[in-house]
Amino acid sequence: MVSLIPENAVWRKSSYSGGNGTCVEVGFAPAAVAVRDTKDREGGMLAVLPDRWSNFLADLKQGTFDRH
């Protein structure tokens, strides 16, 4: 299987994450942005194209996914 995220990718976790273990972290590479569970880093990841990630973040900021 080919990975779009290299082994040496830098993963980041939000500074808003609490200590309760329900966090995800995001890894960035030129070809993709990936999200994985901090409790199971070897359990797989969801990878998307960088432009799709940008669209997702813009939608979050606009409240597109807010429940009303």
mmCIF file of the N, C-alpha and C atoms, coordinates in Angstrom:
data_MODEL
# 
_entry.id   MODEL 
# 
loop_
_atom_site.group_PDB 
_atom_site.id 
_atom_site.type_symbol 
_atom_site.label_atom_id 
_atom_site.label_alt_id 
_atom_site.label_comp_id 
_atom_site.label_asym_id 
_atom_site.label_entity_id 
_atom_site.label_seq_id 
_atom_site.pdbx_PDB_ins_code 
_atom_site.Cartn_x 
_atom_site.Cartn_y 
_atom_site.Cartn_z 
_atom_site.occupancy 
_atom_site.B_iso_or_equiv 
_atom_site.pdbx_formal_charge 
_atom_site.auth_seq_id 
_atom_site.auth_comp_id 
_atom_site.auth_asym_id 
_atom_site.auth_atom_id 
_atom_site.pdbx_PDB_model_num 
ATOM 1   N N  . MET A 1 1  ? 0.842   -1.171 0.000  1.00 0.00 ? 1  MET A N  1 
ATOM 2   C CA . MET A 1 1  ? 0.000   0.000  0.000  1.00 0.00 ? 1  MET A CA 1 
ATOM 3   C C  . MET A 1 1  ? 0.893   1.241  0.000  1.00 0.00 ? 1  MET A C  1 
ATOM 4   N N  . VAL A 1 2  ? 0.563   2.187  -0.821 1.00 0.00 ? 2  VAL A N  1 
ATOM 5   C CA . VAL A 1 2  ? 1.312   3.437  -0.917 1.00 0.00 ? 2  VAL A CA 1 
ATOM 6   C C  . VAL A 1 2  ? 0.693   4.453  0.043  1.00 0.00 ? 2  VAL A C  1 
ATOM 7   N N  . SER A 1 3  ? 1.546   5.107  0.820  1.00 0.00 ? 3  SER A N  1 
ATOM 8   C CA . SER A 1 3  ? 1.060   6.121  1.751  1.00 0.00 ? 3  SER A CA 1 
ATOM 9   C C  . SER A 1 3  ? 1.392   7.507  1.224  1.00 0.00 ? 3  SER A C  1 
ATOM 10  N N  . LEU A 1 4  ? 0.432   8.403  1.288  1.00 0.00 ? 4  LEU A N  1 
ATOM 11  C CA . LEU A 1 4  ? 0.658   9.788  0.896  1.00 0.00 ? 4  LEU A CA 1 
ATOM 12  C C  . LEU A 1 4  ? 1.322   10.580 2.014  1.00 0.00 ? 4  LEU A C  1 
ATOM 13  N N  . ILE A 1 5  ? 1.362   10.005 3.203  1.00 0.00 ? 5  ILE A N  1 
ATOM 14  C CA . ILE A 1 5  ? 1.979   10.653 4.358  1.00 0.00 ? 5  ILE A CA 1 
ATOM 15  C C  . ILE A 1 5  ? 3.292   9.929  4.657  1.00 0.00 ? 5  ILE A C  1 
ATOM 16  N N  . PRO A 1 6  ? 4.424   10.612 4.554  1.00 0.00 ? 6  PRO A N  1 
ATOM 17  C CA . PRO A 1 6  ? 5.713   9.959  4.789  1.00 0.00 ? 6  PRO A CA 1 
ATOM 18  C C  . PRO A 1 6  ? 5.899   9.564  6.256  1.00 0.00 ? 6  PRO A C  1 
ATOM 19  N N  . GLU A 1 7  ? 6.775   8.593  6.482  1.00 0.00 ? 7  GLU A N  1 
ATOM 20  C CA . GLU A 1 7  ? 7.072   8.119  7.840  1.00 0.00 ? 7  GLU A CA 1 
ATOM 21  C C  . GLU A 1 7  ? 7.506   9.247  8.767  1.00 0.00 ? 7  GLU A C  1 
ATOM 22  N N  . ASN A 1 8  ? 8.233   10.219 8.229  1.00 0.00 ? 8  ASN A N  1 
ATOM 23  C CA . ASN A 1 8  ? 8.773   11.296 9.061  1.00 0.00 ? 8  ASN A CA 1 
ATOM 24  C C  . ASN A 1 8  ? 7.865   12.530 9.104  1.00 0.00 ? 8  ASN A C  1 
ATOM 25  N N  . ALA A 1 9  ? 6.600   12.354 8.775  1.00 0.00 ? 9  ALA A N  1 
ATOM 26  C CA . ALA A 1 9  ? 5.662   13.484 8.796  1.00 0.00 ? 9  ALA A CA 1 
ATOM 27  C C  . ALA A 1 9  ? 5.553   14.052 10.209 1.00 0.00 ? 9  ALA A C  1 
ATOM 28  N N  . VAL A 1 10 ? 5.340   15.337 10.290 1.00 0.00 ? 10 VAL A N  1 
ATOM 29  C CA . VAL A 1 10 ? 5.126   15.998 11.580 1.00 0.00 ? 10 VAL A CA 1 
ATOM 30  C C  . VAL A 1 10 ? 3.628   15.987 11.876 1.00 0.00 ? 10 VAL A C  1 
ATOM 31  N N  . TRP A 1 11 ? 3.268   15.420 13.007 1.00 0.00 ? 11 TRP A N  1 
ATOM 32  C CA . TRP A 1 11 ? 1.873   15.355 13.434 1.00 0.00 ? 11 TRP A CA 1 
ATOM 33  C C  . TRP A 1 11 ? 1.633   16.399 14.511 1.00 0.00 ? 11 TRP A C  1 
ATOM 34  N N  . ARG A 1 12 ? 0.467   17.031 14.464 1.00 0.00 ? 12 ARG A N  1 
ATOM 35  C CA . ARG A 1 12 ? 0.138   18.087 15.426 1.00 0.00 ? 12 ARG A CA 1 
ATOM 36  C C  . ARG A 1 12 ? -1.213  17.792 16.080 1.00 0.00 ? 12 ARG A C  1 
ATOM 37  N N  . LYS A 1 13 ? -1.270  18.118 17.354 1.00 0.00 ? 13 LYS A N  1 
ATOM 38  C CA . LYS A 1 13 ? -2.509  17.979 18.113 1.00 0.00 ? 13 LYS A CA 1 
ATOM 39  C C  . LYS A 1 13 ? -2.910  19.364 18.598 1.00 0.00 ? 13 LYS A C  1 
ATOM 40  N N  . SER A 1 14 ? -4.176  19.651 18.598 1.00 0.00 ? 14 SER A N  1 
ATOM 41  C CA . SER A 1 14 ? -4.668  20.960 19.010 1.00 0.00 ? 14 SER A CA 1 
ATOM 42  C C  . SER A 1 14 ? -4.270  21.288 20.444 1.00 0.00 ? 14 SER A C  1 
ATOM 43  N N  . SER A 1 15 ? -3.938  22.536 20.670 1.00 0.00 ? 15 SER A N  1 
ATOM 44  C CA . SER A 1 15 ? -3.641  22.986 22.034 1.00 0.00 ? 15 SER A CA 1 
ATOM 45  C C  . SER A 1 15 ? -4.911  23.003 22.887 1.00 0.00 ? 15 SER A C  1 
ATOM 46  N N  . TYR A 1 16 ? -6.075  22.891 22.263 1.00 0.00 ? 16 TYR A N  1 
ATOM 47  C CA . TYR A 1 16 ? -7.341  22.841 22.983 1.00 0.00 ? 16 TYR A CA 1 
ATOM 48  C C  . TYR A 1 16 ? -7.669  21.436 23.473 1.00 0.00 ? 16 TYR A C  1 
ATOM 49  N N  . SER A 1 17 ? -6.864  20.448 23.082 1.00 0.00 ? 17 SER A N  1 
ATOM 50  C CA . SER A 1 17 ? -7.114  19.068 23.487 1.00 0.00 ? 17 SER A CA 1 
ATOM 51  C C  . SER A 1 17 ? -6.971  18.935 24.992 1.00 0.00 ? 17 SER A C  1 
ATOM 52  N N  . GLY A 1 18 ? -7.886  18.199 25.569 1.00 0.00 ? 18 GLY A N  1 
ATOM 53  C CA . GLY A 1 18 ? -7.810  17.939 27.004 1.00 0.00 ? 18 GLY A CA 1 
ATOM 54  C C  . GLY A 1 18 ? -7.015  16.671 27.269 1.00 0.00 ? 18 GLY A C  1 
ATOM 55  N N  . GLY A 1 19 ? -6.936  16.295 28.511 1.00 0.00 ? 19 GLY A N  1 
ATOM 56  C CA . GLY A 1 19 ? -6.195  15.103 28.882 1.00 0.00 ? 19 GLY A CA 1 
ATOM 57  C C  . GLY A 1 19 ? -7.053  13.860 28.964 1.00 0.00 ? 19 GLY A C  1 
ATOM 58  N N  . ASN A 1 20 ? -8.241  13.892 28.369 1.00 0.00 ? 20 ASN A N  1 
ATOM 59  C CA . ASN A 1 20 ? -9.161  12.763 28.493 1.00 0.00 ? 20 ASN A CA 1 
ATOM 60  C C  . ASN A 1 20 ? -8.968  11.681 27.435 1.00 0.00 ? 20 ASN A C  1 
ATOM 61  N N  . GLY A 1 21 ? -8.007  11.831 26.544 1.00 0.00 ? 21 GLY A N  1 
ATOM 62  C CA . GLY A 1 21 ? -7.700  10.789 25.568 1.00 0.00 ? 21 GLY A CA 1 
ATOM 63  C C  . GLY A 1 21 ? -8.628  10.720 24.376 1.00 0.00 ? 21 GLY A C  1 
ATOM 64  N N  . THR A 1 22 ? -9.417  11.745 24.129 1.00 0.00 ? 22 THR A N  1 
ATOM 65  C CA . THR A 1 22 ? -10.322 11.735 22.977 1.00 0.00 ? 22 THR A CA 1 
ATOM 66  C C  . THR A 1 22 ? -9.840  12.722 21.922 1.00 0.00 ? 22 THR A C  1 
ATOM 67  N N  . CYS A 1 23 ? -8.581  12.593 21.555 1.00 0.00 ? 23 CYS A N  1 
ATOM 68  C CA . CYS A 1 23 ? -7.974  13.560 20.640 1.00 0.00 ? 23 CYS A CA 1 
ATOM 69  C C  . CYS A 1 23 ? -7.628  12.922 19.298 1.00 0.00 ? 23 CYS A C  1 
ATOM 70  N N  . VAL A 1 24 ? -7.566  13.764 18.313 1.00 0.00 ? 24 VAL A N  1 
ATOM 71  C CA . VAL A 1 24 ? -7.010  13.372 17.024 1.00 0.00 ? 24 VAL A CA 1 
ATOM 72  C C  . VAL A 1 24 ? -5.836  14.291 16.739 1.00 0.00 ? 24 VAL A C  1 
ATOM 73  N N  . GLU A 1 25 ? -4.976  13.849 15.848 1.00 0.00 ? 25 GLU A N  1 
ATOM 74  C CA . GLU A 1 25 ? -3.877  14.701 15.415 1.00 0.00 ? 25 GLU A CA 1 
ATOM 75  C C  . GLU A 1 25 ? -3.849  14.724 13.904 1.00 0.00 ? 25 GLU A C  1 
ATOM 76  N N  . VAL A 1 26 ? -3.259  15.775 13.370 1.00 0.00 ? 26 VAL A N  1 
ATOM 77  C CA . VAL A 1 26 ? -3.241  16.007 11.932 1.00 0.00 ? 26 VAL A CA 1 
ATOM 78  C C  . VAL A 1 26 ? -1.800  15.999 11.452 1.00 0.00 ? 26 VAL A C  1 
ATOM 79  N N  . GLY A 1 27 ? -1.560  15.279 10.354 1.00 0.00 ? 27 GLY A N  1 
ATOM 80  C CA . GLY A 1 27 ? -0.239  15.231 9.735  1.00 0.00 ? 27 GLY A CA 1 
ATOM 81  C C  . GLY A 1 27 ? -0.294  15.873 8.361  1.00 0.00 ? 27 GLY A C  1 
ATOM 82  N N  . PHE A 1 28 ? 0.725   16.644 8.044  1.00 0.00 ? 28 PHE A N  1 
ATOM 83  C CA . PHE A 1 28 ? 0.749   17.381 6.784  1.00 0.00 ? 28 PHE A CA 1 
ATOM 84  C C  . PHE A 1 28 ? 1.874   16.877 5.893  1.00 0.00 ? 28 PHE A C  1 
ATOM 85  N N  . ALA A 1 29 ? 1.569   16.726 4.615  1.00 0.00 ? 29 ALA A N  1 
ATOM 86  C CA . ALA A 1 29 ? 2.546   16.364 3.593  1.00 0.00 ? 29 ALA A CA 1 
ATOM 87  C C  . ALA A 1 29 ? 2.137   17.093 2.317  1.00 0.00 ? 29 ALA A C  1 
ATOM 88  N N  . PRO A 1 30 ? 3.040   17.212 1.351  1.00 0.00 ? 30 PRO A N  1 
ATOM 89  C CA . PRO A 1 30 ? 2.681   17.917 0.115  1.00 0.00 ? 30 PRO A CA 1 
ATOM 90  C C  . PRO A 1 30 ? 1.482   17.309 -0.616 1.00 0.00 ? 30 PRO A C  1 
ATOM 91  N N  . ALA A 1 31 ? 1.347   15.989 -0.568 1.00 0.00 ? 31 ALA A N  1 
ATOM 92  C CA . ALA A 1 31 ? 0.295   15.329 -1.342 1.00 0.00 ? 31 ALA A CA 1 
ATOM 93  C C  . ALA A 1 31 ? -1.000  15.118 -0.575 1.00 0.00 ? 31 ALA A C  1 
ATOM 94  N N  . ALA A 1 32 ? -0.975  15.254 0.754  1.00 0.00 ? 32 ALA A N  1 
ATOM 95  C CA . ALA A 1 32 ? -2.175  14.949 1.532  1.00 0.00 ? 32 ALA A CA 1 
ATOM 96  C C  . ALA A 1 32 ? -2.086  15.533 2.932  1.00 0.00 ? 32 ALA A C  1 
ATOM 97  N N  . VAL A 1 33 ? -3.253  15.596 3.559  1.00 0.00 ? 33 VAL A N  1 
ATOM 98  C CA . VAL A 1 33 ? -3.376  15.920 4.979  1.00 0.00 ? 33 VAL A CA 1 
ATOM 99  C C  . VAL A 1 33 ? -4.081  14.720 5.601  1.00 0.00 ? 33 VAL A C  1 
ATOM 100 N N  . ALA A 1 34 ? -3.563  14.235 6.724  1.00 0.00 ? 34 ALA A N  1 
ATOM 101 C CA . ALA A 1 34 ? -4.132  13.037 7.337  1.00 0.00 ? 34 ALA A CA 1 
ATOM 102 C C  . ALA A 1 34 ? -4.552  13.316 8.772  1.00 0.00 ? 34 ALA A C  1 
ATOM 103 N N  . VAL A 1 35 ? -5.563  12.572 9.218  1.00 0.00 ? 35 VAL A N  1 
ATOM 104 C CA . VAL A 1 35 ? -6.064  12.660 10.584 1.00 0.00 ? 35 VAL A CA 1 
ATOM 105 C C  . VAL A 1 35 ? -6.016  11.254 11.173 1.00 0.00 ? 35 VAL A C  1 
ATOM 106 N N  . ARG A 1 36 ? -5.538  11.148 12.425 1.00 0.00 ? 36 ARG A N  1 
ATOM 107 C CA . ARG A 1 36 ? -5.499  9.844  13.097 1.00 0.00 ? 36 ARG A CA 1 
ATOM 108 C C  . ARG A 1 36 ? -5.835  10.017 14.576 1.00 0.00 ? 36 ARG A C  1 
ATOM 109 N N  . ASP A 1 37 ? -6.196  8.908  15.199 1.00 0.00 ? 37 ASP A N  1 
ATOM 110 C CA . ASP A 1 37 ? -6.548  8.863  16.616 1.00 0.00 ? 37 ASP A CA 1 
ATOM 111 C C  . ASP A 1 37 ? -5.270  8.812  17.447 1.00 0.00 ? 37 ASP A C  1 
ATOM 112 N N  . THR A 1 38 ? -5.158  9.669  18.453 1.00 0.00 ? 38 THR A N  1 
ATOM 113 C CA . THR A 1 38 ? -3.944  9.674  19.277 1.00 0.00 ? 38 THR A CA 1 
ATOM 114 C C  . THR A 1 38 ? -3.835  8.428  20.149 1.00 0.00 ? 38 THR A C  1 
ATOM 115 N N  . LYS A 1 39 ? -4.944  7.747  20.413 1.00 0.00 ? 39 LYS A N  1 
ATOM 116 C CA . LYS A 1 39 ? -4.899  6.525  21.218 1.00 0.00 ? 39 LYS A CA 1 
ATOM 117 C C  . LYS A 1 39 ? -4.460  5.319  20.401 1.00 0.00 ? 39 LYS A C  1 
ATOM 118 N N  . ASP A 1 40 ? -4.547  5.405  19.081 1.00 0.00 ? 40 ASP A N  1 
ATOM 119 C CA . ASP A 1 40 ? -4.219  4.267  18.218 1.00 0.00 ? 40 ASP A CA 1 
ATOM 120 C C  . ASP A 1 40 ? -3.523  4.772  16.962 1.00 0.00 ? 40 ASP A C  1 
ATOM 121 N N  . ARG A 1 41 ? -2.333  5.274  17.126 1.00 0.00 ? 41 ARG A N  1 
ATOM 122 C CA . ARG A 1 41 ? -1.608  5.891  16.010 1.00 0.00 ? 41 ARG A CA 1 
ATOM 123 C C  . ARG A 1 41 ? -1.286  4.912  14.888 1.00 0.00 ? 41 ARG A C  1 
ATOM 124 N N  . GLU A 1 42 ? -1.200  3.636  15.205 1.00 0.00 ? 42 GLU A N  1 
ATOM 125 C CA . GLU A 1 42 ? -0.914  2.623  14.183 1.00 0.00 ? 42 GLU A CA 1 
ATOM 126 C C  . GLU A 1 42 ? -2.197  2.063  13.569 1.00 0.00 ? 42 GLU A C  1 
ATOM 127 N N  . GLY A 1 43 ? -3.342  2.521  14.022 1.00 0.00 ? 43 GLY A N  1 
ATOM 128 C CA . GLY A 1 43 ? -4.615  1.962  13.602 1.00 0.00 ? 43 GLY A CA 1 
ATOM 129 C C  . GLY A 1 43 ? -5.154  2.491  12.290 1.00 0.00 ? 43 GLY A C  1 
ATOM 130 N N  . GLY A 1 44 ? -4.408  3.326  11.617 1.00 0.00 ? 44 GLY A N  1 
ATOM 131 C CA . GLY A 1 44 ? -4.863  3.866  10.347 1.00 0.00 ? 44 GLY A CA 1 
ATOM 132 C C  . GLY A 1 44 ? -5.123  5.353  10.434 1.00 0.00 ? 44 GLY A C  1 
ATOM 133 N N  . MET A 1 45 ? -5.395  5.927  9.289  1.00 0.00 ? 45 MET A N  1 
ATOM 134 C CA . MET A 1 45 ? -5.620  7.368  9.212  1.00 0.00 ? 45 MET A CA 1 
ATOM 135 C C  . MET A 1 45 ? -6.560  7.669  8.059  1.00 0.00 ? 45 MET A C  1 
ATOM 136 N N  . LEU A 1 46 ? -7.143  8.826  8.108  1.00 0.00 ? 46 LEU A N  1 
ATOM 137 C CA . LEU A 1 46 ? -7.970  9.338  7.022  1.00 0.00 ? 46 LEU A CA 1 
ATOM 138 C C  . LEU A 1 46 ? -7.150  10.407 6.322  1.00 0.00 ? 46 LEU A C  1 
ATOM 139 N N  . ALA A 1 47 ? -6.878  10.220 5.031  1.00 0.00 ? 47 ALA A N  1 
ATOM 140 C CA . ALA A 1 47 ? -6.081  11.190 4.271  1.00 0.00 ? 47 ALA A CA 1 
ATOM 141 C C  . ALA A 1 47 ? -6.945  11.849 3.204  1.00 0.00 ? 47 ALA A C  1 
ATOM 142 N N  . VAL A 1 48 ? -6.777  13.154 3.061  1.00 0.00 ? 48 VAL A N  1 
ATOM 143 C CA . VAL A 1 48 ? -7.510  13.924 2.051  1.00 0.00 ? 48 VAL A CA 1 
ATOM 144 C C  . VAL A 1 48 ? -6.537  14.845 1.323  1.00 0.00 ? 48 VAL A C  1 
ATOM 145 N N  . LEU A 1 49 ? -6.943  15.297 0.167  1.00 0.00 ? 49 LEU A N  1 
ATOM 146 C CA . LEU A 1 49 ? -6.123  16.241 -0.583 1.00 0.00 ? 49 LEU A CA 1 
ATOM 147 C C  . LEU A 1 49 ? -6.058  17.575 0.158  1.00 0.00 ? 49 LEU A C  1 
ATOM 148 N N  . PRO A 1 50 ? -4.933  18.278 0.064  1.00 0.00 ? 50 PRO A N  1 
ATOM 149 C CA . PRO A 1 50 ? -4.794  19.547 0.795  1.00 0.00 ? 50 PRO A CA 1 
ATOM 150 C C  . PRO A 1 50 ? -5.898  20.563 0.512  1.00 0.00 ? 50 PRO A C  1 
ATOM 151 N N  . ASP A 1 51 ? -6.362  20.654 -0.726 1.00 0.00 ? 51 ASP A N  1 
ATOM 152 C CA . ASP A 1 51 ? -7.425  21.628 -1.011 1.00 0.00 ? 51 ASP A CA 1 
ATOM 153 C C  . ASP A 1 51 ? -8.742  21.227 -0.356 1.00 0.00 ? 51 ASP A C  1 
ATOM 154 N N  . ARG A 1 52 ? -8.985  19.932 -0.231 1.00 0.00 ? 52 ARG A N  1 
ATOM 155 C CA . ARG A 1 52 ? -10.199 19.466 0.456  1.00 0.00 ? 52 ARG A CA 1 
ATOM 156 C C  . ARG A 1 52 ? -10.114 19.775 1.949  1.00 0.00 ? 52 ARG A C  1 
ATOM 157 N N  . TRP A 1 53 ? -8.917  19.648 2.513  1.00 0.00 ? 53 TRP A N  1 
ATOM 158 C CA . TRP A 1 53 ? -8.719  19.990 3.926  1.00 0.00 ? 53 TRP A CA 1 
ATOM 159 C C  . TRP A 1 53 ? -9.006  21.471 4.149  1.00 0.00 ? 53 TRP A C  1 
ATOM 160 N N  . SER A 1 54 ? -8.508  22.304 3.262  1.00 0.00 ? 54 SER A N  1 
ATOM 161 C CA . SER A 1 54 ? -8.757  23.747 3.364  1.00 0.00 ? 54 SER A CA 1 
ATOM 162 C C  . SER A 1 54 ? -10.244 24.051 3.288  1.00 0.00 ? 54 SER A C  1 
ATOM 163 N N  . ASN A 1 55 ? -10.946 23.377 2.388  1.00 0.00 ? 55 ASN A N  1 
ATOM 164 C CA . ASN A 1 55 ? -12.400 23.554 2.278  1.00 0.00 ? 55 ASN A CA 1 
ATOM 165 C C  . ASN A 1 55 ? -13.099 23.135 3.572  1.00 0.00 ? 55 ASN A C  1 
ATOM 166 N N  . PHE A 1 56 ? -12.671 22.011 4.134  1.00 0.00 ? 56 PHE A N  1 
ATOM 167 C CA . PHE A 1 56 ? -13.241 21.521 5.385  1.00 0.00 ? 56 PHE A CA 1 
ATOM 168 C C  . PHE A 1 56 ? -13.049 22.540 6.508  1.00 0.00 ? 56 PHE A C  1 
ATOM 169 N N  . LEU A 1 57 ? -11.846 23.077 6.644  1.00 0.00 ? 57 LEU A N  1 
ATOM 170 C CA . LEU A 1 57 ? -11.580 24.078 7.685  1.00 0.00 ? 57 LEU A CA 1 
ATOM 171 C C  . LEU A 1 57 ? -12.417 25.338 7.480  1.00 0.00 ? 57 LEU A C  1 
ATOM 172 N N  . ALA A 1 58 ? -12.560 25.767 6.231  1.00 0.00 ? 58 ALA A N  1 
ATOM 173 C CA . ALA A 1 58 ? -13.386 26.945 5.946  1.00 0.00 ? 58 ALA A CA 1 
ATOM 174 C C  . ALA A 1 58 ? -14.836 26.691 6.352  1.00 0.00 ? 58 ALA A C  1 
ATOM 175 N N  . ASP A 1 59 ? -15.347 25.495 6.057  1.00 0.00 ? 59 ASP A N  1 
ATOM 176 C CA . ASP A 1 59 ? -16.715 25.150 6.448  1.00 0.00 ? 59 ASP A CA 1 
ATOM 177 C C  . ASP A 1 59 ? -16.866 25.122 7.969  1.00 0.00 ? 59 ASP A C  1 
ATOM 178 N N  . LEU A 1 60 ? -15.859 24.601 8.667  1.00 0.00 ? 60 LEU A N  1 
ATOM 179 C CA . LEU A 1 60 ? -15.904 24.613 10.135 1.00 0.00 ? 60 LEU A CA 1 
ATOM 180 C C  . LEU A 1 60 ? -16.006 26.033 10.666 1.00 0.00 ? 60 LEU A C  1 
ATOM 181 N N  . LYS A 1 61 ? -15.176 26.909 10.138 1.00 0.00 ? 61 LYS A N  1 
ATOM 182 C CA . LYS A 1 61 ? -15.153 28.302 10.600 1.00 0.00 ? 61 LYS A CA 1 
ATOM 183 C C  . LYS A 1 61 ? -16.462 29.020 10.310 1.00 0.00 ? 61 LYS A C  1 
ATOM 184 N N  . GLN A 1 62 ? -17.127 28.638 9.221  1.00 0.00 ? 62 GLN A N  1 
ATOM 185 C CA . GLN A 1 62 ? -18.403 29.268 8.853  1.00 0.00 ? 62 GLN A CA 1 
ATOM 186 C C  . GLN A 1 62 ? -19.578 28.690 9.632  1.00 0.00 ? 62 GLN A C  1 
ATOM 187 N N  . GLY A 1 63 ? -19.348 27.611 10.368 1.00 0.00 ? 63 GLY A N  1 
ATOM 188 C CA . GLY A 1 63 ? -20.429 26.996 11.127 1.00 0.00 ? 63 GLY A CA 1 
ATOM 189 C C  . GLY A 1 63 ? -21.282 26.041 10.325 1.00 0.00 ? 63 GLY A C  1 
ATOM 190 N N  . THR A 1 64 ? -20.798 25.599 9.188  1.00 0.00 ? 64 THR A N  1 
ATOM 191 C CA . THR A 1 64 ? -21.559 24.707 8.318  1.00 0.00 ? 64 THR A CA 1 
ATOM 192 C C  . THR A 1 64 ? -22.022 23.446 9.044  1.00 0.00 ? 64 THR A C  1 
ATOM 193 N N  . PHE A 1 65 ? -21.229 22.949 9.975  1.00 0.00 ? 65 PHE A N  1 
ATOM 194 C CA . PHE A 1 65 ? -21.541 21.690 10.649 1.00 0.00 ? 65 PHE A CA 1 
ATOM 195 C C  . PHE A 1 65 ? -22.182 21.889 12.018 1.00 0.00 ? 65 PHE A C  1 
ATOM 196 N N  . ASP A 1 66 ? -22.455 23.135 12.388 1.00 0.00 ? 66 ASP A N  1 
ATOM 197 C CA . ASP A 1 66 ? -23.076 23.405 13.683 1.00 0.00 ? 66 ASP A CA 1 
ATOM 198 C C  . ASP A 1 66 ? -24.492 22.849 13.708 1.00 0.00 ? 66 ASP A C  1 
ATOM 199 N N  . ARG A 1 67 ? -24.846 22.290 14.832 1.00 0.00 ? 67 ARG A N  1 
ATOM 200 C CA . ARG A 1 67 ? -26.220 21.797 14.998 1.00 0.00 ? 67 ARG A CA 1 
ATOM 201 C C  . ARG A 1 67 ? -27.081 22.943 15.502 1.00 0.00 ? 67 ARG A C  1 
ATOM 202 N N  . HIS A 1 68 ? -28.233 23.078 14.912 1.00 0.00 ? 68 HIS A N  1 
ATOM 203 C CA . HIS A 1 68 ? -29.129 24.178 15.298 1.00 0.00 ? 68 HIS A CA 1 
ATOM 204 C C  . HIS A 1 68 ? -30.369 23.647 15.959 1.00 0.00 ? 68 HIS A C  1 
# 
